[in-house]
Amino acid sequence: MDLMQLLDELEAELSDKKGFFGKKVDLDKCYNLVRQIKINLPSTLRETEYVMENKRKILENADIVAKNTIREAEERAEHMIDNSEIMRLADLESKKMMESTMMQCDGLVHHTKDHLDNMFKETEQFLLSTLTMIRNNREELRGAVIINKK
């Protein structure tokens, strides 16, 4: 069963009951439906949780790569300091590598932030949709309870 079918079945179970003298809500069925809903949550939520748990590691890895590249560029520049021409060339190459590294770093950070933002946006939209549906169900249930009490 897909997620929407499970939610529809849960809604039907909660809203089709008549009160004290009619059918009662089958709590076991509701619990089973909730468990199935949890199992069938979109992979986007799981992926978002994974990224949220690992975002620090992703950014640390990007930082380590950048630092290693900078360190390699500095070491390479030190080895080239034999004469003035080599020194000038090393200085130019070092600056190019540093700029390239910074651009790569900025690109990695920007890509990671965009990816996280998109995942959070999709998750937020899904959760807002689910929350709206739950609010509507609660209002319908509240309305049915008020009508039945009268």
Accessible surface in RSA format (square Angstrom, percent):
REM  Atomic radii and reference values for relative SASA: ProtOr
REM  Chains: A
REM  Algorithm: Lee & Richards
REM  Probe-radius: 1.40
REM  Slices: 20
REM RES _ NUM      All-atoms   Total-Side   Main-Chain    Non-polar    All polar
REM                ABS   REL    ABS   REL    ABS   REL    ABS   REL    ABS   REL
RES MET A   1   141.58  73.3  77.72  51.4  63.86 152.0  85.93  73.1  55.65  73.7
RES ASP A   2    80.54  56.4  70.30  70.0  10.25  24.2  43.51 102.4  37.04  36.9
RES LEU A   3    21.69  12.1  19.26  13.8   2.43   6.1  19.26  13.5   2.43   6.5
RES MET A   4   100.75  52.2 100.57  66.6   0.18   0.4  83.64  71.1  17.10  22.7
RES GLN A   5    98.72  55.2  94.08  68.8   4.63  11.0  29.19  62.1  69.53  52.7
RES LEU A   6     0.24   0.1   0.24   0.2   0.00   0.0   0.24   0.2   0.00   0.0
RES LEU A   7    15.03   8.4  13.84   9.9   1.20   3.0  14.04   9.9   0.99   2.7
RES ASP A   8    77.81  54.5  73.46  73.1   4.34  10.3  26.09  61.4  51.72  51.6
RES GLU A   9    51.56  29.6  45.30  34.3   6.26  14.9  26.81  51.9  24.75  20.2
RES LEU A  10    28.54  15.9  28.54  20.4   0.00   0.0  28.54  20.0   0.00   0.0
RES GLU A  11    46.57  26.7  45.53  34.4   1.04   2.5  10.65  20.6  35.92  29.3
RES ALA A  12    42.46  39.0  38.19  58.9   4.26   9.7  41.82  58.9   0.64   1.7
RES GLU A  13    12.51   7.2   8.75   6.6   3.76   8.9   3.70   7.2   8.80   7.2
RES LEU A  14    53.28  29.7  50.33  36.0   2.95   7.4  50.33  35.3   2.95   7.9
RES SER A  15    44.74  37.8  27.22  36.3  17.52  40.4  17.66  37.6  27.08  37.9
RES ASP A  16    82.51  57.8  74.73  74.4   7.79  18.4  22.48  52.9  60.04  59.9
RES LYS A  17    39.66  19.3  29.00  17.8  10.66  25.4   8.81   7.9  30.85  32.9
RES LYS A  18   140.97  68.8 126.60  77.7  14.36  34.2  82.08  73.9  58.89  62.7
RES GLY A  19    28.87  35.6   0.00   N/A  28.87  35.6  26.69  73.2   2.18   4.9
RES PHE A  20   166.67  83.4 147.67  91.5  19.00  49.4 147.73  89.6  18.94  54.2
RES PHE A  21   207.60 103.9 171.16 106.0  36.43  94.8 176.34 106.9  31.26  89.5
RES GLY A  22    29.55  36.4   0.00   N/A  29.55  36.4  17.33  47.5  12.22  27.4
RES LYS A  23   148.49  72.4 139.09  85.3   9.40  22.4  90.59  81.5  57.91  61.7
RES LYS A  24   135.44  66.1 118.54  72.7  16.90  40.2  98.89  89.0  36.55  38.9
RES VAL A  25    48.79  32.1  32.76  29.7  16.03  38.6  32.76  28.5  16.03  43.5
RES ASP A  26    68.97  48.3  61.65  61.4   7.33  17.3  24.22  57.0  44.75  44.6
RES LEU A  27   110.00  61.3 106.18  76.0   3.82   9.6 106.18  74.6   3.82  10.3
RES ASP A  28   103.62  72.6 100.87 100.4   2.76   6.5  25.17  59.2  78.45  78.2
RES LYS A  29    78.01  38.1  73.96  45.4   4.05   9.6  35.82  32.2  42.19  44.9
RES CYS A  30    11.27   8.5  11.27  12.6   0.00   0.0  11.19  28.3   0.08   0.1
RES TYR A  31   125.00  58.4 123.71  70.4   1.29   3.4  84.74  63.7  40.26  49.6
RES ASN A  32    67.38  46.5  66.64  64.4   0.74   1.8  15.16  36.5  52.22  50.5
RES LEU A  33     6.70   3.7   6.70   4.8   0.00   0.0   6.70   4.7   0.00   0.0
RES VAL A  34    58.40  38.4  58.31  52.8   0.08   0.2  58.40  50.7   0.00   0.0
RES ARG A  35   136.69  57.4 135.65  69.2   1.04   2.5  63.17  86.3  73.52  44.6
RES GLN A  36    76.06  42.5  75.82  55.4   0.25   0.6  20.86  44.4  55.21  41.9
RES ILE A  37    23.14  13.2  23.14  17.2   0.00   0.0  23.14  16.7   0.00   0.0
RES LYS A  38   135.69  66.2 127.57  78.3   8.12  19.3  72.52  65.3  63.17  67.3
RES ILE A  39   122.90  69.9 110.98  82.7  11.92  28.7 116.15  83.6   6.75  18.3
RES ASN A  40    60.09  41.4  43.04  41.6  17.05  41.1   8.12  19.6  51.96  50.2
RES LEU A  41    52.33  29.1  49.26  35.2   3.07   7.7  49.26  34.6   3.07   8.3
RES PRO A  42    45.47  33.1  34.95  31.9  10.52  38.3  45.47  37.5   0.00   0.0
RES SER A  43    80.73  68.2  74.24  99.1   6.48  14.9  40.62  86.5  40.11  56.2
RES THR A  44    41.82  29.7  38.72  39.2   3.10   7.4  14.20  19.1  27.62  41.8
RES LEU A  45    19.67  11.0  19.37  13.9   0.30   0.7  19.37  13.6   0.30   0.8
RES ARG A  46   118.60  49.8 112.85  57.5   5.75  13.7  62.32  85.2  56.28  34.1
RES GLU A  47    87.00  49.9  81.08  61.3   5.92  14.1  27.05  52.3  59.95  48.9
RES THR A  48     4.89   3.5   4.89   5.0   0.00   0.0   4.89   6.6   0.00   0.0
RES GLU A  49   102.67  58.9 100.95  76.4   1.72   4.1  32.05  62.0  70.61  57.7
RES TYR A  50   136.47  63.7 133.86  76.2   2.61   6.8  92.58  69.6  43.89  54.1
RES VAL A  51    10.04   6.6  10.04   9.1   0.00   0.0  10.04   8.7   0.00   0.0
RES MET A  52    98.35  50.9  86.79  57.4  11.56  27.5  77.72  66.1  20.64  27.3
RES GLU A  53   133.30  76.5 105.08  79.5  28.22  67.2  46.76  90.4  86.54  70.7
RES ASN A  54    21.10  14.5  21.10  20.4   0.00   0.0   5.02  12.1  16.08  15.5
RES LYS A  55    90.53  44.2  90.53  55.5   0.00   0.0  43.22  38.9  47.31  50.4
RES ARG A  56   140.51  59.0 136.53  69.6   3.98   9.5  69.91  95.5  70.59  42.8
RES LYS A  57   107.35  52.4 106.47  65.3   0.88   2.1  58.73  52.9  48.62  51.8
RES ILE A  58    62.97  35.8  59.61  44.4   3.36   8.1  61.30  44.1   1.67   4.5
RES LEU A  59    68.12  37.9  63.39  45.4   4.73  11.9  63.76  44.8   4.36  11.7
RES GLU A  60    78.10  44.8  75.01  56.8   3.09   7.3  33.78  65.3  44.32  36.2
RES ASN A  61    88.83  61.3  87.75  84.8   1.08   2.6  22.79  54.9  66.04  63.8
RES ALA A  62    10.61   9.8   6.29   9.7   4.32   9.8   9.48  13.4   1.13   3.0
RES ASP A  63    63.51  44.5  60.92  60.6   2.58   6.1  18.70  44.0  44.81  44.7
RES ILE A  64    94.30  53.7  93.51  69.7   0.79   1.9  94.29  67.9   0.02   0.0
RES VAL A  65    81.51  53.6  79.82  72.3   1.69   4.1  81.26  70.6   0.25   0.7
RES ALA A  66     8.64   7.9   6.41   9.9   2.22   5.1   8.54  12.0   0.09   0.2
RES LYS A  67   127.43  62.2 122.57  75.2   4.86  11.6  76.28  68.7  51.15  54.5
RES ASN A  68    57.69  39.8  57.66  55.7   0.03   0.1   9.14  22.0  48.55  46.9
RES THR A  69    35.69  25.4  35.28  35.8   0.41   1.0  20.87  28.0  14.82  22.4
RES ILE A  70    39.04  22.2  38.85  28.9   0.19   0.5  39.04  28.1   0.00   0.0
RES ARG A  71   115.52  48.5 114.97  58.6   0.55   1.3  55.23  75.5  60.29  36.5
RES GLU A  72    96.31  55.3  91.91  69.5   4.40  10.5  25.96  50.2  70.36  57.4
RES ALA A  73     1.88   1.7   0.41   0.6   1.47   3.3   0.41   0.6   1.47   3.9
RES GLU A  74    87.07  50.0  84.51  63.9   2.56   6.1  28.92  55.9  58.15  47.5
RES GLU A  75    75.46  43.3  75.22  56.9   0.24   0.6  28.72  55.6  46.74  38.2
RES ARG A  76   118.81  49.9 112.69  57.4   6.11  14.6  43.25  59.1  75.55  45.8
RES ALA A  77    21.72  20.0  19.80  30.6   1.92   4.4  21.20  29.9   0.52   1.4
RES GLU A  78   118.42  68.0 103.53  78.3  14.89  35.5  33.53  64.9  84.89  69.3
RES HIS A  79   144.79  79.1 121.69  84.6  23.11  59.1  95.10  98.0  49.69  57.8
RES MET A  80    59.93  31.0  57.29  37.9   2.65   6.3  58.73  49.9   1.20   1.6
RES ILE A  81    91.59  52.1  76.17  56.7  15.42  37.2  76.68  55.2  14.92  40.5
RES ASP A  82   120.52  84.4  86.85  86.4  33.66  79.6  23.42  55.1  97.09  96.8
RES ASN A  83    78.60  54.2  68.78  66.5   9.82  23.6  39.60  95.3  38.99  37.7
RES SER A  84    91.75  77.5  79.67 106.3  12.09  27.8  49.03 104.4  42.73  59.9
RES GLU A  85    89.93  51.6  87.75  66.4   2.18   5.2  51.57  99.8  38.36  31.3
RES ILE A  86    56.98  32.4  56.79  42.3   0.19   0.5  56.98  41.0   0.00   0.0
RES MET A  87    98.14  50.8  95.84  63.4   2.30   5.5  82.11  69.8  16.03  21.2
RES ARG A  88   125.31  52.6 118.49  60.4   6.82  16.2  69.82  95.4  55.49  33.6
RES LEU A  89    84.96  47.3  81.82  58.5   3.14   7.9  81.85  57.5   3.11   8.4
RES ALA A  90     3.29   3.0   2.22   3.4   1.07   2.4   2.54   3.6   0.74   2.0
RES ASP A  91    70.22  49.2  65.68  65.4   4.54  10.7  20.52  48.3  49.70  49.6
RES LEU A  92    79.55  44.3  78.99  56.5   0.56   1.4  79.00  55.5   0.55   1.5
RES GLU A  93    62.43  35.8  61.01  46.2   1.42   3.4  13.69  26.5  48.73  39.8
RES SER A  94    20.05  16.9  18.33  24.5   1.72   4.0   4.90  10.4  15.15  21.2
RES LYS A  95   115.95  56.6 113.73  69.8   2.22   5.3  69.67  62.7  46.28  49.3
RES LYS A  96   131.91  64.4 126.61  77.7   5.31  12.6  75.86  68.3  56.05  59.7
RES MET A  97    44.22  22.9  41.02  27.1   3.20   7.6  42.72  36.3   1.50   2.0
RES MET A  98    70.72  36.6  70.36  46.6   0.36   0.9  67.94  57.8   2.78   3.7
RES GLU A  99   112.63  64.7 108.97  82.4   3.65   8.7  39.97  77.3  72.65  59.3
RES SER A 100    50.62  42.8  46.29  61.8   4.33  10.0  27.29  58.1  23.33  32.7
RES THR A 101     4.32   3.1   3.57   3.6   0.75   1.8   2.37   3.2   1.95   3.0
RES MET A 102   105.84  54.8 105.84  70.0   0.00   0.0  97.20  82.6   8.64  11.5
RES MET A 103   140.77  72.9 131.13  86.8   9.64  23.0 105.55  89.7  35.22  46.7
RES GLN A 104   106.77  59.7  97.16  71.0   9.61  22.9  40.59  86.4  66.18  50.2
RES CYS A 105    22.19  16.8  20.79  23.2   1.40   3.3   6.35  16.1  15.84  17.1
RES ASP A 106    96.45  67.6  91.93  91.5   4.53  10.7  28.22  66.4  68.23  68.0
RES GLY A 107    38.19  47.1   0.00   N/A  38.19  47.1  33.82  92.8   4.37   9.8
RES LEU A 108    80.96  45.1  78.84  56.4   2.12   5.3  79.88  56.1   1.08   2.9
RES VAL A 109    47.64  31.3  47.47  43.0   0.17   0.4  47.64  41.4   0.00   0.0
RES HIS A 110   114.63  62.6 112.48  78.2   2.15   5.5  74.36  76.6  40.26  46.8
RES HIS A 111   124.16  67.9 122.14  84.9   2.02   5.2  78.56  81.0  45.60  53.1
RES THR A 112    15.90  11.3  13.29  13.5   2.60   6.2   6.84   9.2   9.06  13.7
RES LYS A 113   127.40  62.2 122.59  75.2   4.81  11.5  73.60  66.2  53.80  57.3
RES ASP A 114    63.24  44.3  61.55  61.3   1.69   4.0  19.40  45.7  43.84  43.7
RES HIS A 115    76.71  41.9  74.38  51.7   2.33   6.0  48.26  49.7  28.45  33.1
RES LEU A 116    17.21   9.6  17.21  12.3   0.00   0.0  17.21  12.1   0.00   0.0
RES ASP A 117    88.92  62.3  86.31  85.9   2.61   6.2  18.70  44.0  70.22  70.0
RES ASN A 118    81.66  56.3  80.73  78.0   0.93   2.2  15.55  37.4  66.11  63.9
RES MET A 119     7.94   4.1   7.94   5.3   0.00   0.0   7.94   6.8   0.00   0.0
RES PHE A 120    73.96  37.0  71.38  44.2   2.58   6.7  72.08  43.7   1.88   5.4
RES LYS A 121   114.70  56.0 112.01  68.7   2.69   6.4  57.36  51.6  57.34  61.1
RES GLU A 122    90.61  52.0  85.49  64.7   5.12  12.2  32.28  62.4  58.33  47.6
RES THR A 123    15.67  11.1  15.18  15.4   0.49   1.2  15.67  21.0   0.00   0.0
RES GLU A 124   102.14  58.6  98.28  74.4   3.86   9.2  31.27  60.5  70.87  57.9
RES GLN A 125   101.45  56.7  94.10  68.8   7.35  17.5  39.76  84.6  61.69  46.8
RES PHE A 126    51.13  25.6  45.24  28.0   5.89  15.3  49.97  30.3   1.16   3.3
RES LEU A 127    90.61  50.5  87.67  62.7   2.95   7.4  88.00  61.8   2.62   7.0
RES LEU A 128    96.78  53.9  96.21  68.8   0.57   1.4  96.49  67.8   0.29   0.8
RES SER A 129    65.93  55.7  54.48  72.7  11.45  26.4  31.44  67.0  34.49  48.3
RES THR A 130    26.85  19.1  26.85  27.2   0.00   0.0  24.20  32.5   2.66   4.0
RES LEU A 131    70.40  39.2  69.04  49.4   1.36   3.4  70.03  49.2   0.37   1.0
RES THR A 132    73.71  52.4  72.88  73.9   0.82   2.0  51.15  68.7  22.56  34.1
RES MET A 133    37.04  19.2  33.85  22.4   3.19   7.6  31.27  26.6   5.77   7.6
RES ILE A 134    78.55  44.7  78.27  58.3   0.28   0.7  78.55  56.6   0.00   0.0
RES ARG A 135   129.54  54.4 128.43  65.5   1.11   2.6  37.90  51.8  91.64  55.5
RES ASN A 136    70.90  48.9  69.72  67.4   1.18   2.8  14.59  35.1  56.31  54.4
RES ASN A 137    28.22  19.5  24.29  23.5   3.94   9.5  11.64  28.0  16.58  16.0
RES ARG A 138   137.25  57.6 133.66  68.1   3.59   8.6  38.25  52.3  99.00  60.0
RES GLU A 139   104.13  59.8  95.09  71.9   9.03  21.5  29.57  57.2  74.56  60.9
RES GLU A 140    92.65  53.2  79.92  60.5  12.73  30.3  43.49  84.1  49.16  40.1
RES LEU A 141    61.61  34.3  61.49  44.0   0.13   0.3  61.49  43.2   0.13   0.3
RES ARG A 142   121.89  51.2 119.16  60.7   2.73   6.5  58.80  80.4  63.09  38.2
RES GLY A 143    27.46  33.9   0.00   N/A  27.46  33.9  26.77  73.5   0.69   1.5
RES ALA A 144    30.53  28.1  23.85  36.8   6.67  15.2  29.03  40.9   1.50   4.0
RES VAL A 145    62.32  41.0  61.12  55.3   1.20   2.9  62.26  54.1   0.05   0.1
RES ILE A 146    89.92  51.2  89.55  66.7   0.37   0.9  89.69  64.6   0.23   0.6
RES ILE A 147   127.55  72.6 119.48  89.0   8.07  19.4 119.70  86.2   7.84  21.3
RES ASN A 148    76.64  52.9  44.69  43.2  31.96  76.9  17.46  42.0  59.18  57.2
RES LYS A 149   158.61  77.4 121.99  74.8  36.62  87.2  76.40  68.8  82.20  87.6
RES LYS A 150   198.35  96.8 132.75  81.5  65.60 156.2 100.97  90.9  97.39 103.7
END  Absolute sums over single chains surface
CHAIN  1 A    11543.1      10541.1       1002.0       6850.9       4692.2
END  Absolute sums over all chains
TOTAL         11543.1      10541.1       1002.0       6850.9       4692.2
